[in-house]
């Protein structure tokens, strides 16, 4: 059997095309039956981080994306930093918890015409129990949150402070994509198909599967030996993106810039999370 690009065979390509075609048919059938799955999503909107110092983390991202910070009106203290139409939420680490390492504890997809009761029933029917605040754990315990479009900061959130009168280092538009490191790639692919339909592409080396969520993307890749599953990294679209200028501005802020592909800039935050900047459409 002849091979074509990235180790794929012609038979494999045809099989994938057939699966995508079948997936489109299944989605249309579910829509005809009125099922809220796969999601009618307007995209991935925010990430929740659990970190040692919520305020310091918010200020770090505020200097890069938006100097106006926000916080929950009532305790426990949670802080927020906006990135265009997306945002990051920062909560504190429970010192009595088993896992006290910084982590991205959930990511959120917005759902058009979201009806919580109907969604809960559909998820239960699909064997996907939904937890508090619309959280659904995947096979590795990584949590997807569902909220109604158009999303945005909740009414319980108020302005905190503007940390600078300087403009942000870059003009964020919103998320481009995020990547999950998973323990079993095919098991996770089957799981996320229930939410986002059939995958839109696969890469053999390195192994990676992509799902489209409106104007954003979700990527899955193997966590690898000795590594825990996690939300591995995320990418932000930037208006007027200039790689050299963005790199210089980040370095002037004392941000750790790390190697990346030619069309992107990657940096690491103080908690070890990797963030990517990419040109906006």
C-alpha positions, 0 to 999 in steps of 0.5 A: 500500500502506497504511503502519502504524507506523515506516514498515512496510507491511501487506505487510511486517508480514505478511511478517515474521509469516510469517517468524517462523512459518516460523522457529518451524517450522524451530526445532522441526524442528531440535530434533526432529533433535537439533541444538543450534542454535538455542541452548537458551540461558538468556541472555547472561551476561558481557562481556569487556573489553580495557582499559589498566588491568584493576584500575582498571576492575574497581574502577570497576564494583565501586563501582556494582554489587558492591564484592567484586572477583575475579581469576584465580589465575594470570597474566596478570592478569584482574579481574572485577566482578559484576552480580547473576548477570552479570559483567564480565571485564577483560583487559589490552591487548597493546601489540604488537597491531594494535588497542590501543584499549579494546574489548568483545572478546566476549559470552557466552551460556549454553547448557543441557545444553552438549556442546562436541563436539556443538556444534562439529560443528553449528557446523562443519556450519553453516559457523561455525568455533569458536575457542579457549575456545568463541569464534565470530567473527561477520561483523564479527569480534565474538565470541560465547562459548558456555559451559554453564549455569548459568555463573558465575565459573570455578574458576580465579577467586579473591576479590581484595579488597573495595574498600569497606564501602559498599553498591553504588550500585544492586542489580544483577539481571543483564543486560537487553540488549546492542547490537551496531553492525554493518557490514551489518545484514541479513547480521548478522541472518542470522548471529545467527538461526542461534544465537537463531532468528528475530528477535522485533522490528524497528524502522525508525527508528532501524534496529534488530533484536532477538533474545530470549535467554531473559530477555535480549535482543541488539540489532543496529543499523547502525554507520554511516559511518566507524564500526567495528563493535563491542559498542556498549552494554549494559543492566543490570536493577536491583532497586528502580530509582529514576531520580533516586536512581540518578543522584544516587548515580552522580554522587556517585561521579564517574560521567559520567551521559549523556542517556537515555530517561525510564525509564533511566539511562545513564553512560559508564565511563572507557574510553568504554563506555556502560552503561544501568540499567533497572528489573528485573522 
